[in-house]
Amino acid sequence: MTTLSPGANAPLAQGPLTATVSFTPVAGADLDVSAFLLGANGKVRGDADMCFFGQTLVANGAVQLSQSASGRVVFSLNLDRLDAAVEKVALTATIYENKARFAAFPHLTLSVSGGIEALIPTQGMQETALILGEFYRREDAWKFRCVAQGFAGGLEPLATHFGVEIAAPTASPPATPAPVSLSKITLDKSRASISLEKKGDGDFGEIKINLNWNRPTASGGFFSGLLGRSGGVDLDVGCLFELQDGRKGVIQALGKAFGSFDDAPYIHLMGDDRTGAVRDGEWLRINGKEWRNIRRVLVYAFIYQGVPNWNATDGVVTLFAPGQPPIEVRVSEEGGNLGCCAIALLENVAGSVKVSREVRFFQDQQKVDHAYQWGLRWSAGSK
């Protein structure tokens, strides 16, 4: 057994290996262990380079959080399968909501298969986040180093250190800052699609799609003034749907086509936020129990009132499904001065839900229909 103190390193054998973090549990303090895949600059390339409780398998299985139990977390790694751009894999530990300090954990070790053990000195340690150790390339081979570097502010400064963007609050924050969630998956140009995990019976539960955007606040908060007008804009969410039996239609507040959750088309628009005053925006609900009856759903947003300026709205659509990480698509990434944006396409592929990022701008919903070949007949409507 090779025992490493902070700063010491040891060579690794080729092939699959395991890394086990062992600790003495502390009542009321949850310890989360994560892995960050880092480039030459020491930063992640995106959310896909983070392996943790909300995303347990990354890099096509080269890094996997394989076991998690009280006092023990195991990662399975095949470092030789990693992309050449990944030069380090850092294993970290954070105390959820900073409810304790690492000094409260009398025992914390990181063991690597092949007889390597890193002892993390926690006595007197006041930090709430730690880089435990790191796997790193050296002359076409992999080595392991014990790091034991702490971060007093917890998860946020640790994530920032690795290049993870932490979203600022969008409204008046609560007295205690909410914990940063790393479980979010962002679809962008580098990762344009993802499939939801299919349950044994093909039931995806209630799939909720949220549209949120900047809105002025009376107190002059974070988004105050970004739209340059006191009334803001009326940004609406809607969708085109096609069922397996060939029926097609639209769900949107314009024309009062709110749909139905329990009956066809199994999609329901929950009201209409005319001003952006509702803090959590607008919601579409899809009945995942009936997904077998749905062929495809195209989610879009359109500016019903106000000058089209997608950069000013900073709109974001987030898809939530039970037991799965949230999936986010930002609609203002490229901007555009057209009034309607096709955001995400949900397709029934062999029973699974494939979610693809679109972010294409059009003059109106009819132009969206034509581009995606829906074939509906359109007429002027109002709310």
HUJO-V616742 format. One record per backbone hydrogen bond with DSSP energy under -0.5 kcal/mol. NH is the residue of the N-H (numbers start at 1). CO is the residue of the C=O. E is the energy in kcal/mol with one decimal. If there is no record, write none. Layout:
nh->NH co->CO e->E
nh->NH co->CO e->E
This chain:
nh->2 co->115 e->-3.9
nh->3 co->1 e->-0.6
nh->4 co->2 e->-0.5
nh->4 co->117 e->-3.2
nh->7 co->146 e->-3.5
nh->8 co->5 e->-2.3
nh->10 co->144 e->-2.2
nh->12 co->142 e->-1.9
nh->17 co->77 e->-2.7
nh->19 co->75 e->-2.5
nh->20 co->111 e->-3.2
nh->21 co->19 e->-0.5
nh->21 co->73 e->-3.1
nh->22 co->20 e->-0.6
nh->22 co->109 e->-2.3
nh->23 co->71 e->-1.9
nh->24 co->107 e->-1.6
nh->25 co->23 e->-0.7
nh->26 co->29 e->-0.6
nh->29 co->26 e->-2.0
nh->32 co->30 e->-0.6
nh->32 co->94 e->-3.0
nh->34 co->92 e->-1.8
nh->35 co->51 e->-2.8
nh->36 co->90 e->-2.4
nh->37 co->49 e->-3.0
nh->38 co->36 e->-0.6
nh->38 co->88 e->-2.9
nh->39 co->43 e->-2.4
nh->42 co->39 e->-2.0
nh->44 co->162 e->-2.9
nh->49 co->46 e->-1.9
nh->50 co->47 e->-1.5
nh->51 co->35 e->-2.9
nh->52 co->50 e->-0.5
nh->52 co->55 e->-1.6
nh->55 co->52 e->-1.4
nh->58 co->63 e->-2.5
nh->61 co->58 e->-0.9
nh->62 co->58 e->-0.5
nh->62 co->59 e->-1.6
nh->63 co->58 e->-1.6
nh->64 co->76 e->-2.2
nh->65 co->56 e->-2.8
nh->66 co->64 e->-1.1
nh->66 co->74 e->-1.5
nh->67 co->74 e->-1.8
nh->69 co->72 e->-3.0
nh->72 co->69 e->-2.2
nh->73 co->21 e->-2.2
nh->74 co->67 e->-2.6
nh->75 co->19 e->-2.8
nh->76 co->64 e->-2.9
nh->77 co->17 e->-2.9
nh->78 co->62 e->-2.5
nh->81 co->78 e->-1.8
nh->82 co->79 e->-1.5
nh->86 co->83 e->-2.0
nh->87 co->38 e->-2.4
nh->87 co->85 e->-0.7
nh->88 co->38 e->-1.7
nh->89 co->135 e->-2.3
nh->90 co->36 e->-2.4
nh->91 co->133 e->-2.6
nh->92 co->34 e->-3.0
nh->93 co->130 e->-2.3
nh->94 co->32 e->-2.7
nh->95 co->128 e->-2.6
nh->96 co->30 e->-2.7
nh->96 co->94 e->-0.7
nh->98 co->95 e->-2.3
nh->99 co->96 e->-1.4
nh->102 co->127 e->-2.2
nh->103 co->125 e->-2.0
nh->104 co->101 e->-2.4
nh->105 co->102 e->-1.7
nh->106 co->104 e->-0.8
nh->109 co->22 e->-2.6
nh->110 co->118 e->-2.3
nh->111 co->20 e->-2.9
nh->112 co->116 e->-3.1
nh->113 co->18 e->-2.5
nh->115 co->112 e->-0.7
nh->116 co->112 e->-2.2
nh->117 co->2 e->-2.9
nh->118 co->110 e->-3.2
nh->119 co->4 e->-1.9
nh->119 co->117 e->-0.6
nh->120 co->108 e->-2.1
nh->120 co->118 e->-0.6
nh->121 co->119 e->-0.7
nh->122 co->120 e->-0.9
nh->125 co->122 e->-2.3
nh->128 co->151 e->-1.6
nh->129 co->151 e->-0.9
nh->130 co->93 e->-2.6
nh->131 co->149 e->-2.8
nh->132 co->91 e->-2.1
nh->132 co->130 e->-0.8
nh->133 co->91 e->-1.2
nh->134 co->145 e->-2.3
nh->135 co->89 e->-2.6
nh->136 co->143 e->-2.5
nh->137 co->87 e->-2.0
nh->138 co->141 e->-3.4
nh->141 co->138 e->-0.7
nh->143 co->136 e->-2.5
nh->144 co->10 e->-2.8
nh->145 co->134 e->-2.6
nh->146 co->8 e->-2.5
nh->147 co->132 e->-2.0
nh->148 co->131 e->-1.0
nh->148 co->132 e->-0.8
nh->149 co->131 e->-1.5
nh->151 co->129 e->-2.5
nh->154 co->151 e->-1.3
nh->156 co->153 e->-0.5
nh->158 co->154 e->-1.4
nh->159 co->155 e->-3.0
nh->160 co->156 e->-2.6
nh->161 co->157 e->-2.0
nh->162 co->158 e->-1.1
nh->162 co->159 e->-0.5
nh->163 co->160 e->-1.8
nh->164 co->159 e->-2.7
nh->167 co->165 e->-0.6
nh->177 co->175 e->-0.6
nh->182 co->180 e->-0.6
nh->185 co->326 e->-3.0
nh->187 co->185 e->-0.6
nh->187 co->328 e->-2.8
nh->188 co->186 e->-0.6
nh->188 co->191 e->-1.5
nh->194 co->355 e->-2.2
nh->196 co->353 e->-2.6
nh->202 co->199 e->-1.6
nh->204 co->202 e->-0.6
nh->204 co->288 e->-1.1
nh->207 co->205 e->-0.7
nh->207 co->286 e->-2.6
nh->208 co->206 e->-0.6
nh->208 co->320 e->-2.7
nh->209 co->284 e->-3.1
nh->210 co->318 e->-2.9
nh->211 co->282 e->-2.8
nh->212 co->210 e->-0.5
nh->212 co->316 e->-2.3
nh->214 co->313 e->-3.3
nh->220 co->217 e->-1.6
nh->224 co->221 e->-1.4
nh->226 co->223 e->-1.8
nh->228 co->225 e->-0.7
nh->232 co->229 e->-0.9
nh->234 co->305 e->-1.7
nh->235 co->233 e->-0.9
nh->236 co->234 e->-0.6
nh->236 co->302 e->-2.9
nh->238 co->300 e->-2.5
nh->239 co->251 e->-2.2
nh->240 co->298 e->-2.1
nh->241 co->249 e->-2.4
nh->242 co->296 e->-2.2
nh->243 co->247 e->-3.1
nh->244 co->293 e->-2.4
nh->246 co->243 e->-1.8
nh->249 co->241 e->-1.9
nh->251 co->239 e->-2.8
nh->252 co->257 e->-2.1
nh->255 co->382 e->-1.4
nh->256 co->253 e->-2.9
nh->257 co->252 e->-1.7
nh->258 co->256 e->-1.1
nh->260 co->267 e->-1.3
nh->266 co->263 e->-2.9
nh->267 co->260 e->-1.1
nh->268 co->285 e->-2.7
nh->269 co->258 e->-2.5
nh->270 co->268 e->-0.6
nh->270 co->283 e->-2.6
nh->271 co->269 e->-1.5
nh->274 co->272 e->-1.1
nh->279 co->277 e->-0.5
nh->281 co->278 e->-2.0
nh->282 co->211 e->-2.3
nh->283 co->270 e->-0.5
nh->284 co->209 e->-2.8
nh->285 co->268 e->-2.9
nh->286 co->207 e->-3.2
nh->287 co->266 e->-2.7
nh->288 co->205 e->-1.9
nh->288 co->286 e->-1.3
nh->290 co->287 e->-1.9
nh->291 co->288 e->-1.2
nh->293 co->290 e->-2.3
nh->294 co->291 e->-1.9
nh->295 co->242 e->-2.6
nh->296 co->242 e->-1.8
nh->297 co->346 e->-2.7
nh->298 co->240 e->-2.7
nh->299 co->297 e->-0.6
nh->299 co->344 e->-3.0
nh->300 co->238 e->-2.8
nh->301 co->341 e->-2.2
nh->302 co->236 e->-2.1
nh->303 co->339 e->-2.5
nh->304 co->234 e->-2.8
nh->304 co->302 e->-0.9
nh->305 co->234 e->-0.9
nh->310 co->336 e->-1.5
nh->312 co->309 e->-0.7
nh->313 co->309 e->-1.4
nh->314 co->310 e->-1.6
nh->315 co->310 e->-0.5
nh->316 co->212 e->-2.6
nh->317 co->329 e->-2.9
nh->318 co->210 e->-2.2
nh->319 co->327 e->-3.1
nh->320 co->208 e->-3.4
nh->322 co->204 e->-0.5
nh->324 co->321 e->-1.9
nh->327 co->319 e->-2.2
nh->328 co->185 e->-3.3
nh->329 co->317 e->-2.8
nh->331 co->315 e->-1.9
nh->332 co->315 e->-0.8
nh->333 co->330 e->-0.6
nh->340 co->362 e->-2.4
nh->341 co->301 e->-3.1
nh->342 co->360 e->-2.9
nh->343 co->299 e->-2.6
nh->343 co->341 e->-0.6
nh->344 co->299 e->-1.4
nh->345 co->356 e->-2.4
nh->346 co->297 e->-3.4
nh->346 co->344 e->-0.5
nh->347 co->345 e->-0.5
nh->347 co->354 e->-2.4
nh->348 co->295 e->-2.7
nh->349 co->347 e->-1.0
nh->349 co->352 e->-1.6
nh->350 co->348 e->-0.7
nh->352 co->349 e->-2.1
nh->354 co->347 e->-2.7
nh->354 co->352 e->-0.7
nh->355 co->194 e->-3.5
nh->355 co->353 e->-0.6
nh->356 co->345 e->-2.4
nh->356 co->354 e->-0.6
nh->357 co->192 e->-3.7
nh->358 co->343 e->-3.3
nh->359 co->342 e->-0.7
nh->360 co->342 e->-2.0
nh->362 co->340 e->-3.3
nh->368 co->364 e->-1.4
nh->369 co->365 e->-2.7
nh->370 co->366 e->-2.2
nh->371 co->367 e->-2.2
nh->372 co->368 e->-2.0
nh->373 co->370 e->-0.8
nh->374 co->369 e->-2.2
